[in-house]
Amino acid sequence: MFLVTGATGGIGRKVVRLLRQKENLVRAFVRLTSRYGELEHRGADIFIGDLQLEKDIEKACRGVQYIISAHGSDGDALSLDYRANIELINQAKANGVQHFVFISVLGAERGYEDAPVFKAKRAVERYLAASGLNYTILRPAGLASNLLPLAERFRETGLYLLIGDPKNRTSIVSTDDLAKMVVDSITLEGALNQILPVGGPEILLREDIPRIFSRIFNKDPIVINSPLFVVDGLRSAFGLFDPQAQKALGTYRTLLSNEFFCTKEEIANLEKIFNFQLETLESFLRRYLAV
Ligand SMILES: NC(=O)c1ccc[n+]([C@@H]2O[C@H](COP(=O)([O-])OP(=O)(O)OC[C@H]3O[C@@H](n4cnc5c(N)ncnc54)[C@H](OP(=O)(O)O)[C@@H]3O)[C@@H](O)[C@H]2O)c1
């Protein structure tokens, strides 16, 4: 039995689909408010709970052999990115789990002081690596599926909002490729007890993204390039009445102001371990936008 947290999220949903296609038993950890009908329809066992509650995590882990941690944090990094994962690892040990896959983030090791999600991910990586469990830690760059709503807006308006330096490099990964790596990590020896940076096959500049949209829709882009101090202004304003949102914006600012890309060697290593060719952003978008 596989336990998948974040089963209704961008990655988790695809992971559950893949596991069910191979007829694995899957327990999908979902919230009552989540859209989990499709997962149920695919034959996943639905576990309704809240990852902020230890007793729910303890119950969900009973009798599972594999755990895939793919949940996000809803702005509460301490409770979800950190505590929930530590408790999942503790329960994995208690239940003799055979393999634990953790979705971290590219750059988790860089020690960004202002980015609670990065700090939580790094602390969890360390805890997992020292746990004695078999593990795979995947550190993805941005997910291609995040760009679909932006592409749809571009299709209608030709507009693209680019905050920060257009020359910053990024390696957007196909969400389908990432889901496949998550699932294959459990069986492939090359992924055992590894921390793997995960990106797409090409290093893009952030300004390449509206260019790709432009090619796909055959439309000239109108790029609005907003400086980073707009986010800084928002952070200061939030600090007055919503410190939690201010902290979450710290992670967002870190994402906008730094480069997140994989080297050619890292990509070659991934393709070697997982034995498939990674998909480009343009190919991913064309498939989903049916153009
Ligand atoms: N998106 C990216 O570009 C990116 C890049 C690098 C790393 N990552 C990491 O990859 C992981 C998955 O990201 P994603 O984009 O697929 O996430 P996502 O689409 O934002 O989904 C988050 C998932 O977590 C669930 N969740 C949130 N709070 C919960 C709670 N209290 N109890 C139970 N479930 C809860 C959500 O459930 P609901 O459906 O109920 O909201 C949802 O299923 C995250 O750890 C993220 O940090 C993402």
The ligand as a MOL file (V3000), in Angstrom:
LIG
                    3D

  0  0  0     0  0            999 V3000
M  V30 BEGIN CTAB
M  V30 COUNTS 48 52 0 0 0
M  V30 BEGIN ATOM
M  V30 1 N 4.6920 23.8500 -7.7180 0
M  V30 2 C 6.0070 23.9790 -7.9220 0
M  V30 3 O 6.4720 24.6740 -8.8330 0
M  V30 4 C 6.9660 23.2600 -7.0100 0
M  V30 5 C 8.3370 23.3930 -7.2430 0
M  V30 6 C 9.2370 22.7270 -6.4110 0
M  V30 7 C 8.7460 21.9460 -5.3590 0
M  V30 8 N 7.3910 21.8570 -5.1530 0 CHG=1
M  V30 9 C 6.9230 21.0340 -4.0350 0
M  V30 10 O 6.1560 19.9620 -4.5390 0
M  V30 11 C 5.1200 19.6180 -3.6170 0
M  V30 12 C 3.7980 19.5710 -4.3450 0
M  V30 13 O 3.5850 20.8050 -4.9830 0
M  V30 14 P 2.2700 21.0380 -5.8560 0
M  V30 15 O 2.4860 22.2870 -6.6410 0
M  V30 16 O 1.8920 19.7660 -6.5100 0 CHG=-1
M  V30 17 O 1.2500 21.3430 -4.6710 0
M  V30 18 P -0.2200 21.9500 -4.7670 0
M  V30 19 O -0.7700 21.7470 -6.1410 0
M  V30 20 O -0.1720 23.3110 -4.1760 0
M  V30 21 O -1.0160 20.9740 -3.7920 0
M  V30 22 C -0.8260 20.9940 -2.4320 0
M  V30 23 C -1.4930 19.7440 -1.8670 0
M  V30 24 O -1.3000 19.7030 -0.4420 0
M  V30 25 C -2.5690 19.5000 0.1590 0
M  V30 26 N -2.6440 20.0850 1.4800 0
M  V30 27 C -2.3730 21.3670 1.8320 0
M  V30 28 N -2.5980 21.5360 3.1550 0
M  V30 29 C -3.0230 20.3300 3.6410 0
M  V30 30 C -3.4280 19.8590 4.9100 0
M  V30 31 N -3.4470 20.6620 5.9930 0
M  V30 32 N -3.8280 18.5650 5.0470 0
M  V30 33 C -3.8360 17.7390 3.9700 0
M  V30 34 N -3.4650 18.1210 2.7360 0
M  V30 35 C -3.0710 19.4130 2.5770 0
M  V30 36 C -3.5540 20.1750 -0.7890 0
M  V30 37 O -4.8610 19.7270 -0.5370 0
M  V30 38 P -6.1630 20.5420 -1.0690 0
M  V30 39 O -6.5000 19.9660 -2.4210 0
M  V30 40 O -7.1900 20.2440 -0.0460 0
M  V30 41 O -5.7820 21.9950 -1.1240 0
M  V30 42 C -2.9990 19.6970 -2.1250 0
M  V30 43 O -3.3750 18.3710 -2.3860 0
M  V30 44 C 5.1740 20.6450 -2.4900 0
M  V30 45 O 5.8770 20.0890 -1.4120 0
M  V30 46 C 5.9800 21.7800 -3.0910 0
M  V30 47 O 6.7240 22.4870 -2.1180 0
M  V30 48 C 6.4980 22.4810 -5.9570 0
M  V30 END ATOM
M  V30 BEGIN BOND
M  V30 1 1 1 2
M  V30 2 2 2 3
M  V30 3 1 2 4
M  V30 4 1 4 5
M  V30 5 2 4 48
M  V30 6 2 5 6
M  V30 7 1 6 7
M  V30 8 2 7 8
M  V30 9 1 8 9
M  V30 10 1 8 48
M  V30 11 1 9 10
M  V30 12 1 9 46
M  V30 13 1 10 11
M  V30 14 1 11 12
M  V30 15 1 11 44
M  V30 16 1 12 13
M  V30 17 1 13 14
M  V30 18 2 14 15
M  V30 19 1 14 16
M  V30 20 1 14 17
M  V30 21 1 17 18
M  V30 22 2 18 19
M  V30 23 1 18 20
M  V30 24 1 18 21
M  V30 25 1 21 22
M  V30 26 1 22 23
M  V30 27 1 23 24
M  V30 28 1 23 42
M  V30 29 1 24 25
M  V30 30 1 25 26
M  V30 31 1 25 36
M  V30 32 1 26 27
M  V30 33 1 26 35
M  V30 34 2 27 28
M  V30 35 1 28 29
M  V30 36 1 29 30
M  V30 37 2 29 35
M  V30 38 1 30 31
M  V30 39 2 30 32
M  V30 40 1 32 33
M  V30 41 2 33 34
M  V30 42 1 34 35
M  V30 43 1 36 37
M  V30 44 1 36 42
M  V30 45 1 37 38
M  V30 46 2 38 39
M  V30 47 1 38 40
M  V30 48 1 38 41
M  V30 49 1 42 43
M  V30 50 1 44 45
M  V30 51 1 44 46
M  V30 52 1 46 47
M  V30 END BOND
M  V30 END CTAB
M  END
